[in-house]
């Protein structure tokens, strides 16, 4: 596994808050070829899924969000 390093000040994590997490999984998975791992306990009212590419974490999708969907760094 390749260990990633980031210089100070360089964004190293992104996530998005979405009203419909499953729709976002389908959309971003289709565009970028990401796979996803649910990390919250079963039965939780919220979802937080880690997006992966070639086994490496690339970001996350959280929801359900409130209001306008947004990206966070």
C-alpha positions in Angstrom: 0.0 0.0 0.0 1.3 3.4 -0.9 1.4 5.9 2.0 0.3 9.3 1.0 1.8 12.4 2.4 0.7 16.0 2.0 2.6 19.3 2.4 1.3 21.6 5.0 -1.7 23.6 3.7 -2.7 21.1 1.0 -6.2 19.7 1.3 -6.0 16.0 2.1 -9.7 15.0 2.7 -13.0 15.9 1.1 -16.5 14.8 1.9 -19.9 15.9 0.7 -23.2 16.2 2.6 -26.1 15.0 0.5 -29.9 14.8 1.0 -29.9 11.4 -0.7 -26.8 9.4 0.0 -27.7 6.4 -2.2 -28.2 8.7 -5.2 -24.8 10.3 -4.5 -23.2 6.9 -4.3 -24.7 5.9 -7.6 -23.7 9.1 -9.3 -20.1 9.5 -8.0 -19.4 5.7 -8.2 -20.5 5.8 -11.8 -18.4 8.8 -12.7 -15.2 8.1 -10.8 -15.4 4.3 -10.4 -15.4 4.6 -6.6 -16.4 1.8 -4.3 -18.0 2.6 -0.9 -17.8 1.4 2.7 -20.5 2.3 5.2 -18.8 3.1 8.5 -21.7 4.0 10.8 -23.4 1.2 12.8 -26.4 -0.5 11.3 -29.7 1.2 12.2 -28.1 4.6 12.5 -30.4 7.4 11.2 -27.4 8.9 9.3 -24.9 7.5 6.8 -21.2 8.1 6.4 -19.6 6.2 3.6 -16.0 6.2 2.7 -15.3 6.4 -1.0 -12.4 4.3 -2.3 -10.4 4.0 -5.5 -8.1 1.0 -6.0 -8.4 0.3 -2.2 -7.3 3.8 -1.2 -9.6 6.3 0.6 -10.5 9.3 -1.6 -13.3 11.0 0.3 -16.7 10.4 1.9 -20.4 11.0 1.5 -22.5 11.9 4.5 -26.2 12.3 5.0 -28.9 13.0 5.1 -27.7 16.6 4.9 -29.8 19.6 5.7 -30.5 22.2 3.0 -28.2 22.5 0.0 -25.8 19.7 -0.7 -22.2 20.8 -0.2 -18.5 19.7 -0.4 -16.2 20.1 2.6 -12.4 20.1 2.7 
